Amino acid sequence: MVTIIKIDKVDGKGWVFEINEAFNDVHGFDIFDCILVKETDCGNYENLFLFMNTYQVNTFIGLLLERNMSCHSKVDFTNEMVNIINSNKVAEFKSTFNGMDDFDDIIDVFTLNNIDKDMVLDKISSLGSTALTENDYVILRA
């Protein structure tokens, strides 16, 4: 799942490390492994693209609110992200993010967990499990 939340742009990034530590205590992984950040055109806000499930997103928002940070909107972006990947527009989408080092890794994990697995499950549904290839089993184990 991909959720976009819009927050006030905050000078400095110390808050991110505080939230990451608290988030890691609850969920056992870093937010840096599943978040992309893009400044809005006006420059007053940041859109956070959260590649997390609903419970994790709600935890993240709760941590923002505990630090008196405003969350202006929350939008499900999952279908749009799938369309971007399926229409081979990932490079165009990536160009809108400035220097996000983890972009490719985050998109690859999302693709594996959401698109590739869905395709294999559709294959099982329509053709049965006997139609699976070794690669299909690798995707399902991931």
C-alpha positions in Angstrom: 0.0 0.0 0.0 1.2 3.5 -0.7 -0.2 6.5 1.2 0.7 10.1 0.7 0.5 12.4 3.8 1.0 16.1 3.5 2.8 17.8 6.4 4.2 21.2 7.1 7.8 21.6 5.9 10.0 21.6 8.9 13.5 23.0 9.0 16.1 20.4 10.0 15.5 16.7 9.9 15.9 15.8 13.6 12.2 15.0 13.9 12.6 12.3 11.3 15.2 10.5 13.4 13.1 10.8 16.5 10.1 9.3 14.7 12.2 6.6 13.1 13.5 5.5 16.6 9.9 5.4 18.0 8.6 3.7 14.8 11.4 1.1 14.9 10.6 0.3 18.5 7.0 -0.6 17.5 7.4 -2.2 14.1 11.1 -3.4 14.0 12.2 -1.6 10.9 13.3 1.9 9.8 11.0 4.3 8.1 13.8 5.2 5.8 13.3 1.8 4.2 9.7 2.7 3.1 9.4 6.5 2.7 9.9 8.9 -0.1 9.8 12.6 0.5 8.8 15.3 -2.1 8.5 19.0 -1.4 5.4 20.6 -2.7 5.5 23.2 -5.5 4.8 26.0 -3.1 7.6 24.9 -0.8 5.6 25.1 2.4 4.8 21.4 2.7 6.2 18.0 2.1 4.4 15.0 0.7 5.5 11.8 2.4 5.0 8.7 0.3 4.6 5.9 2.8 5.1 2.4 1.5 3.4 0.8 4.6 0.3 -1.0 5.6 -2.6 0.9 7.2 -1.5 0.1 10.8 2.0 1.4 10.2 0.7 4.6 8.5 -1.5 5.3 11.4 1.4 4.7 13.8 3.5 7.1 11.8 0.8 9.8 11.8 0.3 9.3 15.6 4.0 9.9 16.1 3.8 13.1 14.0 0.9 14.4 16.1 2.7 13.5 19.3 5.4 16.0 18.2 2.8 18.7 17.4 3.3 18.3 13.7 0.3 18.9 11.4 -0.9 16.3 9.0 -2.9 18.1 6.4 -4.1 15.2 4.2 -3.9 11.5 3.8 -4.4 9.9 0.4 -4.3 6.3 -0.8 -1.9 6.3 -3.8 -1.6 2.6 -4.3 -3.6 2.3 -7.5 -1.7 5.3 -9.0 1.6 3.7 -8.1 0.6 0.4 -9.7 -0.4 2.3 -12.8 2.9 4.2 -12.9 4.8 0.9 -12.7 2.6 -0.9 -15.2 2.8 1.9 -17.7 6.7 2.1 -17.4 6.6 5.6 -16.1 8.8 4.9 -13.0 11.7 7.0 -14.4 9.4 9.9 -15.0 8.0 9.6 -11.5 11.5 9.2 -10.0 12.6 12.5 -11.7 10.2 14.4 -9.5 12.2 13.4 -6.4 15.4 15.2 -5.7 18.2 12.8 -4.9 16.3 10.1 -3.1 19.0 7.4 -2.8 16.6 4.6 -1.7 14.0 5.3 -4.5 14.9 2.2 -6.6 15.0 -0.1 -3.6 11.6 1.1 -2.3 10.0 0.8 -5.7 11.5 -2.7 -6.2 10.1 -4.0 -2.9 6.7 -2.5 -3.6 6.7 -4.1 -7.1 7.7 -7.5 -5.7 5.2 -7.4 -2.9 2.3 -6.0 -4.7 2.5 -6.5 -8.5 4.6 -9.6 -9.0 2.9 -11.6 -6.2 -0.5 -10.5 -7.6 0.4 -11.7 -11.0 1.5 -15.1 -9.7 -1.7 -15.4 -7.6 -3.8 -14.6 -10.7 -1.9 -17.3 -12.5 -2.7 -19.8 -9.8 -6.4 -18.7 -9.9 -6.7 -19.1 -13.6 -4.4 -22.0 -14.5 -3.9 -23.8 -11.2 -0.7 -24.3 -9.1 0.7 -26.8 -11.6 1.3 -23.9 -14.0 3.8 -22.3 -11.6 7.4 -22.0 -12.6 10.5 -21.9 -10.3 10.6 -18.1 -10.7 6.9 -18.0 -9.5 7.9 -19.9 -6.4 10.8 -17.5 -5.7 8.4 -14.5 -6.0 5.9 -16.2 -3.6 8.7 -16.9 -1.0 9.9 -13.3 -1.1 
